[in-house]
């Protein structure tokens, strides 16, 4: 695999961004990939859902669901800036 600075810029769109599968499986998997430096240096994700949530509410949901298994203090804030929810 290429080093993350050689990977193409990527936008990852998540349908059902406020859903259970996203909170339990996708967010922890993306976290693991970011810790392994397996994501491109220019990476953003867009969460799309019919639920009306603000960006901050969505982040808190991800955090509360995953706080038992993830060390969020070490999650790169640069990656967190890419989290958006669109309706």
N, C-alpha and C positions, 0 to 999 in steps of 0.2 A: 504494500500500500504506500502511496505517496505521503510525504510529510504534509501536515495540515496547511502549510503556507503554499503548497503546490496544488492543492485541490481547488476546483472551480468554486466560485461564490455560489451559495445555495440558499434558496428560500424553501422551507419545509412547511407545507400547508396541512393543518390537521383539521379534518372534518369532525365535528363533535368535540371541539376543544375543551368544553366544560364537563365532558362526560367522565364516567367511571374508568373506562379503559385508558383514556389519556392520563388521568391522575395516577392510576395504579401501575401502568405499564410503560406508556410512551415517555412521560416526563422522567422517570428514573432511568430509562434506557438512554435518553438524550443526555442526562447528567453523566452517566458512565462514559458515554462517547466523548463528552467534553473533557472529562478528567483524563482520559487516555490520549487526548489531543488527536482524536480520530475525526473530528468535525473540521470543515474548512475554516480558515481564519475569518472569512467573511460569511457568517452563517446567521440566518434569522429564521424564526418560525412564526407562522400566523395561525392562530387558533380561530376557527370559524364555528359558530354555534347559533342556534335560534334563541338561546337563553340570553337575557339582557344583563350582562355583567361588565363592570369596568375593568380596566387592565389591572388595577391594584387588587380588586376582589378576586380576580382569577389567580393572580400570583399568590395571594393568601391561601386560596383553596389548594393550589399545588403544594404550597409549603406545609399546610396542616396535614394533608394526606400523606406526604412523603417524609415528614420530619422524623419519623421513627426509623427510617432506613437510610436517609441521606444526611450528610453533613453540609447543610446549606451555607455555613459560614465560608466554605471554600468554593462555592459555586461562583464562577466568574460573572461579575456584574455586567461585563460587556455582552455576554450571551443573554442575560436577563433583559437587556434593553430591547432585544428583538421580539419578546413575547407580546403579542397583541391579540385582542379578540375582536372579531368583526361579525356583524350580524347581517 
